[in-house]
Every structure is written in C-alpha cells, then in structure tokens.
C-alpha cells in the first residue's frame, strides 16, 4: 500500500535503526514512515554527500548540516554508530525543512517514487502511452488512492502533477495488464486495494498474480470490458473473479458483465457454478490448468463457442455435467487430462474442433461418440494409447464413414492413400455387417 | 498530429458540487455519455470526465470534476474548486434539504474560486415533478438574487442537461471576449491553445511540474 506525505504532514518519522557492512561498504538502513506505511531505504554515506551537494546548490541549504567526511578509520564500528546517529539527525532536519518543496533529489533519495501516491502516479502517463499498457498493482492502487486525496496545495511544489491529463490518459486506455508477481507480497493489514474508476474505456484487462481481494470495485469494468484474463492468482471459483468486489457473493442482479472472453487459467477452480449467469454474452472460456470437477453452471451459456479445460486432471467428461444446451459450442480443448472415454461429446452438434490429445483413450470404440457430429473437421488425438497403433489414423477416419475426407486428424488432412484404405475398411465392415458395400 | 475530434482551442475547467444524492455524477454521465446511469454508486473523492463542445465556432474542451457530496470528502473536494472556470451547483427538486444547503455551497464556491467563475444552479430530477419539494419560482428567485444562471434539468431524461453545460461555456467564452476573464491569470480555469489546431492527445504530454491544473 502506498502512503502520501501531503495527507500525513505531521505523521512521519525518519530513523536509521541500523547499519550493514557489505563488501567493505557501509549501508545505513533508513526507516521511512509516513502515516501507517513504512519502508526501508539503504544508502551509503557517499549518497548522503551527493544529496547534500545537490540540496546545497539548488535549495541553498547550509552544506555543514551533513556530518563531515572522514578518510581514515571509517569502518570502525564506534565511528559508524556515531555517524548513524548524526545522519539520522541530518535527515530529520532537512526533511522538516524541505517537506513542502520536496525537491526531486530528496524524493528520490527516500524512494518516494515507490511509496508515496503523489510520486508513484507521476510515472504512470509514460506507461500508458504503450499499445498495451502495463502497470503494477501499486500504481493502480495509487491512482485509486489519488482520487480520494486533496490536490496538493500550491505551495507544495514537489508534489504537483497534471492530474487532468493523467486521468484523461487513463480514460482512453483500452488495454491494460497488471502483473502482481513482480511486487513483494502485499501486507495483510494494508493491502494495496484497487478500483478501476479512472479506466472508463478499458476493453482488455489482464491480471497476473493479483489476489481477488485487492479489487474493491470492479463496477467501472462491467460495462466496457470485452476480454478478461485473470491468471495465476489463486482464484477458487468463478465468483471469485466476477464478484471480486462483493462482500455477499450472491448479489447477482445489476452486476452483470458485458465481457465475452474470459481466461481464468492457472487458478484453483474446481466448480463452475451459477455465477456464470453474470456473463450471459460469454463466447470463450478458458479454464485450463485448474482443478475442474464440475461445470454444471455452464449449461446456461447458450452463446458459448469456445471452451478450454485442458490440463485439469479430468477423468470423465460426462461427470462435468455439461450437455447439449451448449448448442453453440464449436471448439473444445480437453488436452492433458486423464480421459479414458469420449462419452458425452456427441451432444455438441456445432462442434468442429476437438482436442483430446495427451489423455488415456485406449479404445477405438470411443471415436464412435464423435462420428455423428455433422461439423467436426479437426480432431487432435495424439499422445493417447490408441495413437501408438500403427494404422491409427486410418482406423479413426474409418469410423467417420462418408465424412472421413472432411476430418483432419492431428492437424493433418487425410491423404488420398489413407482415404483409399478407409474405403476398403468401410467396405469390409459393411460386408461383415451383412450389407452390400455398394 | 492530425486535426480530428480531439482538436480544440480552449480548455475550461468545471466543477460539479452539491449535496449527496442530488445526481451530480448522473448529470456528468448524461452529458459525456448521453446515457442515464441507474444505480450510480456514491462518488468516492472525485471523478473526472471530458467532452469537446463548440461555442461560436470555437472548439472547447470541458474538463469536468465531479465531486463527492458526502461531508467526509469535503477536504478533498474543496481542493478542486481552485481554478474552476465554471461551477455547476446542483440540488434535488424533490428534497428541500438539498436546496436549503445551497447557501453554504455558494459561499464555499465564492471563497474558493475567483470572481469570474461562472456559477450555474441546476435543479435536478425535473422528471419527478409529482414529488416536487422546491418550486421553480423560489429557486429562480434565489438564483437571481445571487446572480446565478439557473435551469431545472433531468439527468434521467437528459432534459436541459446539455443546455446547462453549454450555457456555462458560452458565458465563460463571453467573459474571455469581453476581457473580464484574464487568460494569463494562474487560476482562471481556462487554457488557450492558440497555435495548436490539432492536439490529438494529452497522453504524450509531460506533466507540467510547475503548475497544477487541478
């Protein structure tokens, strides 16, 4: 969580509780506390001296405020401890003097750019210019926090920024990605909460490693967002995502999303419940790399075209509980599961792409569940135990009867030679069944 | 940069103020999006919207600050009055208390803005005439006595919303033409972009470190 000096002008504390010696260099650990947020900055004496030189030049400070240089014996612990105390005094004096002006050199020295709302947001406009803007959790948090803070008074020169143009950039941003994995774990008492109020036209949002409880309001996203990716964030259900900002996760009214593409891969979702009713226009759902056991709620999504449930450890497709009500489903990825059967997949009459690679399908009879699908053109079967069979492709194609020539297996359309073999096998089968092959 | 829908020659800063629940955010939304926002959440702190309009053949960009009506945000919202060229002061025609508080909103505005700031009084929710608690005449008299412009409007139907924002802009523009509003004054709330006809985006602008445009 970020703090702000402007709203804590008397609640700050600067201490240097300890020093560390590393490779013959002494680092003073400065503990900066502003309001209820504190952080540590490690600085060497030479950095203090550099700061002092800049402040002496630009702010007219007395250069003798800084404890003097020492050339010999400056690694003596007693000397270091004495200097620590003097530097702490120095820092407090100049901070008090320059609190309102806050020259860039002092702001940088205290790392305000990573901890104070007014300084964090200064970097944001530059980042929003990119085609796909990338911001950190702390930056989005600071934007949210900024709108709840007063504007810095005119005399607080170092804190000034062009808030109108910042908010305008936000309101024009179409695509935003927030990666929480690059930041340190948010503290439990002061989580860097976010709302998306300044983002009025956002269409594509990608959240990586962003725990859902950091989002206190998603209302700004509900009407504009077209694609939501929220991956690797420990979500345990779809409600976690779609009702991230509700305390009572049962307020389904008024909280619908216009989004039509959702990617919640790499989470811990077990069950797709009724919360999908909040995304009635969903066309594509990616739940790969979760722990899906049941998907009954999905049946209400009659517009759904694409479903990715690869890499979920699914044993039996039928047990997922989805059926022909998903009449628009055209694309299913079930790769990397533990399926032994294809039962239940014959319901989806619009299906034209099916990936069941890397499963445990060991019997050609399973293909019979698919061979009545009128639009199936792409079937990915590789890496199953039947695919090691020498005539595997021909045996699969043969089951599709007169549609065999339209079905591409493992991304390769049937060759003339394969189709000839298929024709022979089909004729033999018909004879066996006592019918005339012609 | 190409001349397009984003080119303009002036920027006017507006603020919208008034009690909680009078419909400030809905007025802004109706003006910028031409839609009514049902179930509008409370504004936390401030919100911001822009729209480019045309007055006397000049493109003008309105930067509109919508403030929280809740008392607890007063310190935040007061900091946004500074340098406003226009102030839209809103009450709810169906709740007299929101009308009764106008004098305190007005004195805040007078104290925190400059003398050339145009103050426009809006009686919102004119669609709810049946529940009216403040007559048009009474409010009109208050406006006249205090030299305010006044309309009754409805953020729900959109009635008179456009007019309120545009009339305010016309009045500001007039003040500029008459020389009553000094463009060079730090807190006029107006920025002139005389040589730039096609400013497509503010995104690339480095924030001006020496001035605060809020």
Contacts between the chains, C-beta under 8 A, distances in Angstrom:
chain1	res1	chain2	res2	distance
A	122	B	207	6.6
A	125	B	203	6.5
A	125	B	205	7.6
A	125	B	206	7.8
A	125	B	207	6.4
A	128	B	203	6.2
A	129	B	203	5.4
A	129	B	204	6.1
A	147	B	44	7.0
A	147	B	45	4.2
A	147	B	46	5.4
A	147	B	47	7.1
A	148	B	44	5.8
A	148	B	45	3.8
A	148	B	73	7.5
A	148	B	76	6.3
A	149	B	45	7.2
A	149	B	76	6.3
A	150	B	75	5.6
A	150	B	76	4.8
A	150	B	78	7.2
A	150	B	79	3.6
A	151	B	79	4.2
A	151	B	80	6.4
A	151	B	82	7.3
A	151	B	212	6.2
A	151	B	214	4.3
A	152	B	212	6.7
A	153	B	79	7.5
A	154	B	82	7.8
A	154	B	212	6.7
A	157	B	210	7.6
A	160	B	208	8.0
A	160	B	209	6.1
A	160	B	210	7.0
A	160	B	211	6.8
A	160	B	212	4.5
A	161	B	207	4.7
A	161	B	209	7.5
A	161	B	212	7.4
A	162	B	205	7.2
A	162	B	207	3.7
A	162	B	208	5.6
A	162	B	211	8.0
A	162	B	212	7.6
A	162	B	213	5.3
A	163	B	212	7.6
A	163	B	213	7.0
A	163	B	214	4.5
A	164	B	13	7.7
A	164	B	48	7.0
A	164	B	63	5.0
A	164	B	202	7.8
A	164	B	213	5.1
A	164	B	214	6.5
A	165	B	202	4.1
A	165	B	203	7.5
A	165	B	205	5.6
A	165	B	207	6.4
A	165	B	213	7.5
A	166	B	207	6.9
A	167	B	48	4.4
A	168	B	48	7.8
A	168	B	50	6.2
A	168	B	63	8.0
A	168	B	202	5.1
A	168	B	203	7.4
A	169	B	202	6.7
A	169	B	203	4.5
A	171	B	48	7.3
A	171	B	49	7.7
A	171	B	50	7.5
A	172	B	201	7.5
A	172	B	203	6.8
A	195	B	44	7.7
A	197	B	44	7.7
A	197	B	47	6.4
A	198	B	48	7.3
A	200	B	49	8.0
A	217	B	41	7.4
A	219	B	41	6.0
A	254	B	39	5.6
